[in-house]
Amino acid sequence: MSNYHQWQLRTLQVLEKGEADDVPSKVCDYFILVLVFLNIVAVVLESVSSLYVTYGLYFRVFEVVSVGLFTVEYILRIWANGALKQPGDDASNSRMTYVLSFHGLIDLIAILPFYLQVLLPGLDLRVLRILRLLRVFKLSHYSSALEDLFSAIYQERRSFAAASYLLLLALILTSSFMYYAENEHQPDKFSSIPNSMYWSLITLTTVGYGDVSPVTSVGKVISIFTAFLGVSVIAMLTGIVASAFSNQLARKKVMYEEQIRQALEDGVIDDEEQRMLEKLRLEFGLSEEQTRQLIDQVNNDKSQ
């Protein structure tokens, strides 16, 4: 392996979520996490007019420094991903795979608003600030929460689609009934079925702002029915997602337990296997206590 390729691999290791014994990588992780957090705080505080008038210069300097650091990180990630190329393949393919990946797009969005503002100064700054808030998704480099959510919903996609269909059906029916019941008495609030969907969705989700409410007897009956229907459907969706998350964790434990069994086939977990299990533990988001319990369970099964 050439020194160039070794440097690429090492750079990628440092930029990605680090293992417990990789100090440079862990320092890089914490530095980026803190930088992302400070950027989110800065965007939020900039919305306070008095603070922006007083400290606007500091906000702008911090933004320039942050974008510079994020740009360097993005370029390094593109370069380092060339080390993942397959034998006989071109490095540009693996780099393009990163660029078009979820993490690659988020890393691009982290710096894009600044350069858009420089190239197109006429853009609405409020829109650019909203885009800057998307930097929070850079935290997905170090947490599998989003991936777990998408994976959990995908695994339960049939149940989730069925519950979503019921919610859509309830939204259309209740908003239609409420429109015909209330339009004559409240034409400004129930002027059309699409306009009535606002009331229906707020009621179905059990939020109930109270800014739009029925005044007729029929409308009140529909409102009561809608509220009960909303509790049922929303509870169903919540239960599906909660169950999917639980199943996702169970699948991870089973996969991790299988890796432990393979590592303990010779009766001992060597250093290489320990590093592999630790990396897998961090990737799966398992605690050290859960790991010890799984190892004890495997040892007990082997001794029986």
TIDOMI-346731 format. One record per residue (C-alpha): residue in three letters; x, y, z. Coordinates in Angstrom, 1 decimal. Layout:
<pts>
['ALA' [X Y Z]];
...
</pts>
This chain:
<pts>
['MET' [0.0 0.0 0.0]];
['SER' [1.5 3.4 -1.0]];
['ASN' [2.0 6.2 1.4]];
['TYR' [-0.5 8.3 -0.6]];
['HIS' [-3.2 5.6 -0.1]];
['GLN' [-2.3 5.3 3.6]];
['TRP' [-2.7 9.1 4.0]];
['GLN' [-6.1 8.9 2.4]];
['LEU' [-7.2 6.0 4.7]];
['ARG' [-5.9 7.8 7.8]];
['THR' [-7.6 11.0 6.8]];
['LEU' [-10.9 9.2 6.4]];
['GLN' [-10.5 7.4 9.7]];
['VAL' [-9.9 10.8 11.5]];
['LEU' [-12.9 12.4 9.8]];
['GLU' [-15.3 9.6 10.4]];
['LYS' [-16.6 8.6 13.8]];
['GLY' [-13.6 7.6 15.8]];
['GLU' [-12.9 4.5 17.9]];
['ALA' [-12.4 4.9 21.6]];
['ASP' [-8.6 4.5 21.3]];
['ASP' [-8.1 6.8 18.3]];
['VAL' [-7.4 10.1 20.0]];
['PRO' [-7.0 12.3 16.9]];
['SER' [-10.2 11.0 15.5]];
['LYS' [-12.1 11.5 18.7]];
['VAL' [-10.7 15.1 19.0]];
['CYS' [-11.9 15.8 15.4]];
['ASP' [-15.3 14.4 16.2]];
['TYR' [-15.8 16.6 19.2]];
['PHE' [-14.4 19.6 17.4]];
['ILE' [-16.9 19.2 14.5]];
['LEU' [-19.8 18.5 17.0]];
['VAL' [-19.0 21.7 18.9]];
['LEU' [-18.6 23.7 15.7]];
['VAL' [-22.0 22.5 14.4]];
['PHE' [-23.7 23.3 17.8]];
['LEU' [-22.2 26.8 17.9]];
['ASN' [-23.4 27.4 14.3]];
['ILE' [-26.9 26.5 15.2]];
['VAL' [-26.8 28.7 18.2]];
['ALA' [-25.4 31.6 16.1]];
['VAL' [-28.2 31.2 13.5]];
['VAL' [-30.8 31.2 16.2]];
['LEU' [-29.3 34.3 18.0]];
['GLU' [-29.0 36.2 14.7]];
['SER' [-32.8 36.2 14.5]];
['VAL' [-32.8 38.5 17.6]];
['SER' [-32.6 42.0 16.0]];
['SER' [-30.9 43.7 19.0]];
['LEU' [-28.2 41.0 19.2]];
['TYR' [-27.5 41.1 15.4]];
['VAL' [-27.3 44.9 15.4]];
['THR' [-24.8 44.8 18.3]];
['TYR' [-22.8 41.8 17.5]];
['GLY' [-23.4 41.5 13.7]];
['LEU' [-19.6 41.7 12.9]];
['TYR' [-18.8 38.9 15.2]];
['PHE' [-21.6 36.7 13.7]];
['ARG' [-20.2 37.4 10.2]];
['VAL' [-16.6 36.6 11.2]];
['PHE' [-17.7 33.4 12.9]];
['GLU' [-19.7 32.4 9.8]];
['VAL' [-16.7 33.0 7.5]];
['VAL' [-14.4 30.9 9.8]];
['SER' [-17.0 28.1 10.1]];
['VAL' [-17.5 27.9 6.4]];
['GLY' [-13.8 27.8 5.8]];
['LEU' [-13.4 24.9 8.2]];
['PHE' [-16.5 23.1 6.8]];
['THR' [-15.1 23.6 3.3]];
['VAL' [-11.7 22.1 4.2]];
['GLU' [-13.5 19.2 5.8]];
['TYR' [-15.7 18.7 2.7]];
['ILE' [-12.7 18.7 0.3]];
['LEU' [-10.8 16.3 2.6]];
['ARG' [-13.7 13.9 2.7]];
['ILE' [-14.0 13.9 -1.1]];
['TRP' [-10.2 13.3 -1.4]];
['ALA' [-10.1 10.7 1.3]];
['ASN' [-13.0 8.7 -0.1]];
['GLY' [-10.8 7.9 -3.0]];
['ALA' [-9.2 5.3 -0.8]];
['LEU' [-12.5 3.3 -0.9]];
['LYS' [-12.2 2.5 -4.6]];
['GLN' [-12.5 -1.1 -5.7]];
['PRO' [-9.4 -2.8 -7.3]];
['GLY' [-9.2 -1.8 -10.9]];
['ASP' [-11.8 1.0 -10.4]];
['ASP' [-11.3 4.7 -10.7]];
['ALA' [-11.1 6.8 -7.5]];
['SER' [-13.6 9.3 -8.9]];
['ASN' [-16.4 6.7 -8.6]];
['SER' [-16.0 6.3 -4.9]];
['ARG' [-15.7 10.0 -4.5]];
['MET' [-18.8 10.7 -6.4]];
['THR' [-20.6 8.0 -4.3]];
['TYR' [-19.8 10.1 -1.3]];
['VAL' [-20.8 13.4 -2.9]];
['LEU' [-24.2 12.0 -3.9]];
['SER' [-24.8 10.3 -0.6]];
['PHE' [-26.9 11.7 2.2]];
['HIS' [-23.9 12.7 4.2]];
['GLY' [-22.2 14.2 1.2]];
['LEU' [-25.2 16.3 0.3]];
['ILE' [-25.5 17.5 3.9]];
['ASP' [-21.8 18.4 4.0]];
['LEU' [-22.4 20.4 0.8]];
['ILE' [-25.5 22.2 2.2]];
['ALA' [-23.4 23.2 5.2]];
['ILE' [-21.2 25.5 3.0]];
['LEU' [-23.6 26.2 0.1]];
['PRO' [-25.6 29.1 1.6]];
['PHE' [-22.4 31.2 2.2]];
['TYR' [-21.2 30.8 -1.4]];
['LEU' [-24.6 31.4 -2.8]];
['GLN' [-24.7 34.7 -0.9]];
['VAL' [-21.3 35.7 -2.3]];
['LEU' [-22.2 34.7 -5.9]];
['LEU' [-25.9 35.9 -5.7]];
['PRO' [-26.0 38.8 -3.3]];
['GLY' [-29.6 39.5 -4.2]];
['LEU' [-30.9 36.3 -2.5]];
['ASP' [-33.2 36.6 0.5]];
['LEU' [-30.9 36.3 3.6]];
['ARG' [-33.7 34.7 5.6]];
['VAL' [-33.8 31.8 3.1]];
['LEU' [-30.0 31.4 3.5]];
['ARG' [-30.3 31.3 7.3]];
['ILE' [-32.9 28.5 7.1]];
['LEU' [-30.5 26.5 4.9]];
['ARG' [-27.7 27.1 7.4]];
['LEU' [-29.8 25.5 10.0]];
['LEU' [-29.6 22.3 8.0]];
['ARG' [-26.0 22.0 9.3]];
['VAL' [-27.5 20.2 12.3]];
['PHE' [-27.8 17.2 10.0]];
['LYS' [-24.0 17.0 10.0]];
['LEU' [-24.4 15.4 13.4]];
['SER' [-25.7 12.3 11.5]];
['HIS' [-22.0 11.5 10.8]];
['TYR' [-21.7 10.6 14.5]];
['SER' [-25.2 9.3 15.3]];
['SER' [-27.3 6.6 13.6]];
['ALA' [-30.6 8.1 14.9]];
['LEU' [-31.8 9.3 11.5]];
['GLU' [-30.7 6.0 9.8]];
['ASP' [-32.5 4.1 12.5]];
['LEU' [-35.6 6.1 12.0]];
['PHE' [-35.7 5.6 8.2]];
['SER' [-34.7 1.9 8.5]];
['ALA' [-37.4 1.3 11.2]];
['ILE' [-40.1 3.0 9.0]];
['TYR' [-38.9 1.0 6.0]];
['GLN' [-39.1 -2.3 7.8]];
['GLU' [-42.7 -1.4 8.9]];
['ARG' [-43.6 0.4 5.7]];
['ARG' [-46.7 -1.7 5.1]];
['SER' [-48.1 -1.0 8.5]];
['PHE' [-47.0 2.6 8.3]];
['ALA' [-48.6 3.1 4.9]];
['ALA' [-51.9 1.5 6.1]];
['ALA' [-52.0 3.9 9.1]];
['SER' [-51.1 6.9 6.9]];
['TYR' [-53.9 5.9 4.5]];
['LEU' [-56.4 5.9 7.4]];
['LEU' [-55.1 9.3 8.5]];
['LEU' [-55.5 10.7 4.9]];
['LEU' [-59.0 9.2 4.6]];
['ALA' [-60.0 10.7 8.0]];
['LEU' [-58.6 14.1 6.9]];
['ILE' [-60.5 14.2 3.7]];
['LEU' [-63.8 12.9 5.1]];
['THR' [-63.9 15.1 8.3]];
['SER' [-62.8 18.3 6.4]];
['SER' [-65.5 17.6 3.8]];
['PHE' [-68.2 17.1 6.4]];
['MET' [-67.1 20.1 8.4]];
['TYR' [-67.1 22.3 5.3]];
['TYR' [-70.8 21.4 4.5]];
['ALA' [-71.8 21.9 8.1]];
['GLU' [-70.0 25.2 8.8]];
['ASN' [-69.5 27.0 5.5]];
['GLU' [-72.8 28.8 5.7]];
['HIS' [-72.2 30.0 9.3]];
['GLN' [-68.4 30.6 9.0]];
['PRO' [-67.6 31.3 5.4]];
['ASP' [-64.3 33.0 6.3]];
['LYS' [-62.9 30.0 8.2]];
['PHE' [-64.5 27.1 6.2]];
['SER' [-64.5 28.7 2.8]];
['SER' [-63.5 25.4 1.0]];
['ILE' [-62.7 21.8 1.7]];
['PRO' [-58.9 22.5 1.4]];
['ASN' [-59.3 25.4 3.8]];
['SER' [-61.2 23.1 6.2]];
['MET' [-58.3 20.6 6.2]];
['TYR' [-56.4 22.9 8.5]];
['TRP' [-59.0 22.5 11.2]];
['SER' [-59.3 18.8 10.5]];
['LEU' [-55.5 18.1 10.7]];
['ILE' [-55.1 20.2 13.9]];
['THR' [-58.0 18.3 15.5]];
['LEU' [-56.9 14.8 14.2]];
['THR' [-53.4 15.4 15.7]];
['THR' [-55.1 16.4 19.0]];
['VAL' [-53.3 19.8 19.0]];
['GLY' [-56.5 21.9 18.9]];
['TYR' [-55.3 25.5 18.7]];
['GLY' [-58.9 26.7 19.1]];
['ASP' [-58.5 29.4 16.5]];
['VAL' [-61.0 27.6 14.3]];
['SER' [-63.9 25.8 15.9]];
['PRO' [-67.5 24.8 14.9]];
['VAL' [-70.5 26.8 16.0]];
['THR' [-73.3 24.5 14.7]];
['SER' [-74.6 21.4 16.5]];
['VAL' [-73.7 19.2 13.5]];
['GLY' [-70.3 20.7 13.4]];
['LYS' [-69.7 20.0 17.1]];
['VAL' [-70.7 16.4 16.6]];
['ILE' [-68.3 16.1 13.7]];
['SER' [-65.6 17.7 15.9]];
['ILE' [-66.1 15.1 18.7]];
['PHE' [-66.0 12.3 16.2]];
['THR' [-62.9 13.7 14.6]];
['ALA' [-61.1 14.0 17.9]];
['PHE' [-61.8 10.4 18.8]];
['LEU' [-60.7 9.3 15.3]];
['GLY' [-57.5 11.3 15.6]];
['VAL' [-56.6 9.8 19.0]];
['SER' [-57.0 6.3 17.4]];
['VAL' [-55.1 7.0 14.2]];
['ILE' [-52.2 9.0 15.7]];
['ALA' [-51.8 6.4 18.5]];
['MET' [-51.6 3.7 15.8]];
['LEU' [-48.9 5.6 13.9]];
['THR' [-47.0 6.3 17.2]];
['GLY' [-47.2 2.7 18.1]];
['ILE' [-45.9 1.5 14.8]];
['VAL' [-42.9 3.8 14.9]];
['ALA' [-42.1 2.9 18.6]];
['SER' [-42.4 -0.8 17.8]];
['ALA' [-40.2 -0.4 14.7]];
['PHE' [-37.5 1.3 16.8]];
['SER' [-37.7 -1.5 19.3]];
['ASN' [-37.4 -4.2 16.6]];
['GLN' [-34.5 -2.2 15.1]];
['LEU' [-32.6 -2.4 18.4]];
['ALA' [-33.4 -6.1 18.8]];
['ARG' [-32.1 -6.8 15.3]];
['LYS' [-28.9 -4.9 16.2]];
['LYS' [-28.5 -7.0 19.3]];
['VAL' [-28.9 -10.2 17.4]];
['MET' [-26.3 -9.1 14.8]];
['TYR' [-23.9 -8.0 17.5]];
['GLU' [-24.4 -11.3 19.4]];
['GLU' [-23.6 -13.3 16.3]];
['GLN' [-20.4 -11.3 15.9]];
['ILE' [-19.5 -12.1 19.5]];
['ARG' [-20.2 -15.8 18.9]];
['GLN' [-17.9 -15.8 15.9]];
['ALA' [-15.2 -14.0 17.9]];
['LEU' [-15.5 -16.5 20.8]];
['GLU' [-15.2 -19.6 18.6]];
['ASP' [-11.6 -20.0 19.7]];
['GLY' [-12.5 -19.1 23.3]];
['VAL' [-10.7 -15.8 23.3]];
['ILE' [-11.4 -12.3 21.9]];
['ASP' [-8.1 -11.1 20.6]];
['ASP' [-7.1 -7.4 20.0]];
['GLU' [-8.3 -7.3 16.4]];
['GLU' [-11.7 -8.9 17.3]];
['GLN' [-12.0 -6.5 20.2]];
['ARG' [-11.5 -3.5 17.9]];
['MET' [-14.0 -4.9 15.5]];
['LEU' [-16.6 -5.4 18.2]];
['GLU' [-16.0 -2.0 19.7]];
['LYS' [-16.4 -0.4 16.2]];
['LEU' [-19.6 -2.3 15.7]];
['ARG' [-20.8 -1.4 19.2]];
['LEU' [-20.4 2.3 18.5]];
['GLU' [-22.0 1.9 15.1]];
['PHE' [-25.1 0.2 16.6]];
['GLY' [-25.3 2.6 19.5]];
['LEU' [-25.1 -0.1 22.1]];
['SER' [-23.9 0.7 25.6]];
['GLU' [-20.9 -1.0 27.3]];
['GLU' [-23.3 -2.6 29.8]];
['GLN' [-25.4 -4.1 27.0]];
['THR' [-22.1 -5.4 25.4]];
['ARG' [-21.0 -7.0 28.7]];
['GLN' [-24.4 -8.6 29.1]];
['LEU' [-24.3 -10.0 25.5]];
['ILE' [-20.8 -11.4 26.1]];
['ASP' [-21.8 -13.0 29.4]];
['GLN' [-24.9 -14.5 27.7]];
['VAL' [-22.8 -16.0 24.9]];
['ASN' [-20.3 -17.4 27.4]];
['ASN' [-23.1 -18.9 29.4]];
['ASP' [-24.6 -20.5 26.3]];
['LYS' [-21.2 -22.0 25.4]];
['SER' [-20.7 -23.4 28.8]];
['GLN' [-24.0 -25.2 28.9]];
</pts>
